[in-house]
């Protein structure tokens, strides 16, 4: 089992940057592809980005491509979300998720079996 802890929320002005770690416990972090999703009020949880379990291969939603970067440090059991050039429409609760062991990257929430508690990100205009 993997448990994940995200930091407290962040408030930033449009154009600013935030970097969130998601620290995972458990022995088998390196077997799980990891993803970040966001959920705005009244909307479904949406895919943001993901990185494969061995690192290297990534995927990004079109809305964040070129602005957000996902990375992982398997030695620290941590996945990171670097958010640059932020926009008010990025405002949402952000969740990190762990996919099933050895699974590839997926954009579907159904492919993720463990979730962090979520962290609020607010971008002011």
Buried (B, 14 or more C-beta within 10 A) or exposed (E): EBEBBBEEBBEBEEEBEBEBBBBBEBEBBBBBBBBBBBBEEEEEBBBBBBBBBEBEEBBBBEBBEEBBBBBBEBEEBBBBBBBBEBBEEBBBBBBBBBBBEEBEBBBEBEBBBBBBEBBEBBBEE
